[in-house]
Amino acid sequence: MKWLNIILAVLILWALFQQQFGDGGNKELQEKQALLTSQQAEIEALKQRNEKLSAEVTSLKNGLDAIEERARAELGMIKEDETFIQVINQSNQDGH
């Protein structure tokens, strides 16, 4: 009976060790949960970026104002009979 108790105690200790540190144990579970949390945060940031891009695409498809604004800001385009005046600050030329 004494040997049986010793064997059972060793088996219980081994099972507890495997649960904590073995494959699929608590340590691995905590690592996976931390990875899941970081990936969920990244997914949320990407969803917000996609929503902004989707709104911009919709605006460009539906409204000429957005296209005109983009052409003026990014390409420096002007309308007919418009005069383009560029103002340069003197402080910017001196490097201040």
Secondary structure as GFF3:
##gff-version 3
##sequence-region A 1 96
A	DSSP	alpha_helix	2	21	.	.	.	ID=ss1
A	DSSP	alpha_helix	26	62	.	.	.	ID=ss2
A	DSSP	alpha_helix	64	75	.	.	.	ID=ss3
A	DSSP	alpha_helix	90	94	.	.	.	ID=ss4
###
